[in-house]
Amino acid sequence: QVQLVESGGGLVQAGGSLRLSCAASGNTHSSNAMGWYRQAPGKQRELVATSYTGGPTDYADSVKGRFTISRDNNENTVSLQMDNLKPEATAVYYCYFRELLSQKQYWGPGTPVTVSS
């Protein structure tokens, strides 16, 4: 089992920045992917960014160049730096952890982000 705790959501004006953090605990020793999904009101949950054990990262096209994901393998944390935020980024952001061998996926409870225009 893996437990995830997110922090850093809040309210920001368009053009501003926020940094989300997620701490994982439990059975985190396997090769994994950690990252963030988001779900806006009335929309499906969508993948925002992923960081893989060993370094590779991946981003949704809509956030490339404005969001940066980083991880600390020693601390089992992943962060998402969000710059030049747009109102359409308003959503609940969910941290996830996926074991690459078993494909078992765990979710954090979510942290809300609101970008005002």
N, C-alpha and C positions, 0 to 999 in steps of 0.2 A: 504493500500500500504506500501511496505517496500523498502527502498533504501539502496544499498550496495556500499561501496567504498573500494577498495583494495589498498594495498601498499606493497612494499618490494621486488618486483621481480627484476631481473637483471641477470648479467653474473657472473658465478663462475666456477672455475676449478673443475674437478672431485675430489671427496673426501672432498670438501668444504661444507660450510653450508650457508643457507639462511633462513630468517624468513619472512613469509608472514603475513600480518594483514588485517582484514576486519572489518569495522565499519558499523553497521546497524542502520538505523533511520526510524521513522515512526511507524507503528502499530506492535511493536515487543513484545507485552505483552503476547501473547498466548504461550502455550507450543509449542516448536519448535525444529527443528534440524537445525544446522548451520554447514557448512563445506566447503569442497573444491572438485571440479572436476578439471580435466585437459584434454587438448586436444592437442595432438602432431600433427605435420603436416601430413596430409593424413590419420589420424586415427580418430576413434570415441571418443567422450568425455567419460571419465571414472571417476568413483568415487574414490577419494583418501582417504578422511577421513571425519568423521562426529562426531559432539558433540551434544548430546541431552540435553535439559533442564533437570536438575536434576543430570547430571553427566556422564551417559554412553557414551562411545566413540566406534568408529568402524574404522577399517583401511582396505585398500586394502592389499592383501597378499604381493604385491610387495614392499610395503613401511614399513611394520611392523618392528619395531626395529630401524628404522632410522628416521621416521617422528613422531612428537608428536603434537597433536592438543590440544589446550586449549581455554577456553572461560572465559570472564568476564561478568556475567549477569548484573551487575550494569552499566557497560559501553556499553553493547550490542556489544561486540567485540569478534571475534574469531581469533586465530592465529595458524599458522602452522610452527613449527620449523622443518626444513629439514636438516638433517645431513648426512654425507657420501654420498653426491649426486653423482649420476651416469649420464653419458651422456643421457641415455634413459629417464631421468626425464625432458629433454628439452620439454617444452610445454607452452601453455598459461594456466594459473591457474585461475579458476573461483570460486569466493565465491558464496555460495548459502544459502538461508534461506527458510525453508519449514515449514508452519504451520501444525502441526500434526493433528488437527481436520479436517481442510478443504483440506489438502494436496496441498494447493496452494503454488507454489514455485516461488521464485524471484532469479534473477541472478545479480551479479556484472558485470562490463564491461570486466574484465579479466586483468591479469598482466602477462607479459611474463617472463619465466625463461629459461635461456640458460646455459647448463652445458657443458663446453669444455673438451675434452679428452687430 
